[in-house]
Structures are given as structure tokens and as C-alpha cells.
Amino acid sequence: MGISIKSAEAERKLRRVSRLLGKSMTATVLELADAKLKEIDVQKDRERRLRKIDEIVRHAKTLPILSTASEDEILGYNENGTFD
């Protein structure tokens, strides 16, 4: 199976990258495609995790406040900023 590169600039750049890597053009295309796919997968996973965090935060904001204690009291700090 073959592909046709119709851009002289694209071919020139691919040949240069191949030469610098010491690989065939096919191996270079595969390596570049694999790297880009990995980058895309990482970005999609990051976006998925951020959406999940946003969902958790939105849910937490809907929960009732069960204590009137301050953050310092909850953490155990005294008036000097140390633990009792």
C-alpha cells in the first residue's frame, strides 16, 4: 500500500527528518504518527479527567454544610497556628 505526497515541502521535510533519524521514510512516518496519536490520547485523557474533577466539584458544592466549625478548628489549629 502506498501514499502520495503532493507537496514538495512536505516531502523535503520528511526526507530531512528521515535522514536525521537514520530511518526510512516509512519508519519515520510511523514514528511521527505514533507520537502524534499518543499526544492526542494524552490530551483526551487529560480533558476527561478535568471533566470528572469538575463534576465532582459541582456535586460537592450541592452538599449541605454539616458543621459550623472553622477550617482551623477542623484541622486542629489553635490561636497560635499550631496543633494542640
C-alpha positions as CSV (number, residue, x, y, z in Angstrom):
1,M,0.0,0.0,0.0
2,G,1.4,3.4,-0.8
3,I,0.6,7.1,-0.3
4,S,1.4,10.0,-2.5
5,I,2.9,13.2,-1.1
6,K,1.8,16.0,-3.3
7,S,3.7,18.7,-1.5
8,A,7.3,19.3,-2.4
9,E,7.8,21.0,1.0
10,A,6.3,18.1,2.9
11,E,8.4,15.6,1.0
12,R,11.6,17.6,1.6
13,K,10.8,17.8,5.3
14,L,10.0,14.1,5.6
15,R,13.2,13.2,3.8
16,R,15.2,15.5,6.1
17,V,13.7,14.1,9.3
18,S,14.2,10.5,8.0
19,R,17.9,11.3,7.2
20,L,18.4,12.9,10.7
21,L,16.8,9.9,12.4
22,G,18.6,7.5,10.2
23,K,15.4,5.7,9.3
24,S,13.4,5.0,6.2
25,M,10.6,7.4,5.2
26,T,8.1,4.7,6.1
27,A,9.6,4.2,9.6
28,T,9.7,8.0,10.1
29,V,6.0,8.4,9.1
30,L,5.1,5.6,11.5
31,E,7.1,7.1,14.3
32,L,5.7,10.6,13.8
33,A,2.1,9.2,13.5
34,D,2.6,7.1,16.7
35,A,3.9,10.2,18.6
36,K,1.0,12.4,17.4
37,L,-1.5,9.7,18.3
38,K,0.0,9.3,21.8
39,E,-0.1,13.1,22.2
40,I,-3.8,13.2,21.2
41,D,-4.6,10.3,23.6
42,V,-2.9,12.1,26.5
43,Q,-4.8,15.3,25.8
44,K,-8.1,13.5,25.6
45,D,-7.4,11.6,28.8
46,R,-6.4,14.9,30.5
47,E,-9.7,16.5,29.3
48,R,-11.7,13.5,30.5
49,R,-10.0,13.7,34.0
50,L,-10.7,17.5,34.2
51,R,-14.3,17.0,33.3
52,K,-14.6,14.4,36.0
53,I,-13.0,16.7,38.5
54,D,-15.4,19.5,37.5
55,E,-18.3,17.0,38.0
56,I,-17.0,16.1,41.5
57,V,-16.6,19.8,42.5
58,R,-20.1,20.6,41.2
59,H,-21.5,17.8,43.2
60,A,-19.6,18.7,46.4
61,K,-21.0,22.3,46.1
62,T,-24.5,20.9,46.3
63,L,-23.9,19.0,49.6
64,P,-25.2,20.6,52.8
65,I,-22.8,22.1,55.3
66,L,-22.8,19.7,58.4
67,S,-20.5,21.6,60.7
68,T,-20.2,25.2,61.8
69,A,-16.6,24.7,62.8
70,S,-14.0,26.9,61.1
71,E,-11.3,25.4,58.8
72,D,-8.7,25.9,61.6
73,E,-10.9,24.1,64.1
74,I,-11.5,21.2,61.7
75,L,-7.7,21.0,61.1
76,G,-6.9,21.3,64.8
77,Y,-5.0,24.6,64.7
78,N,-5.1,26.7,67.9
79,E,-4.9,30.5,68.1
80,N,-1.1,30.4,67.6
81,G,-1.4,28.5,64.3
82,T,-0.1,25.3,65.8
83,F,-1.7,22.0,66.8
84,D,-2.9,21.3,70.3
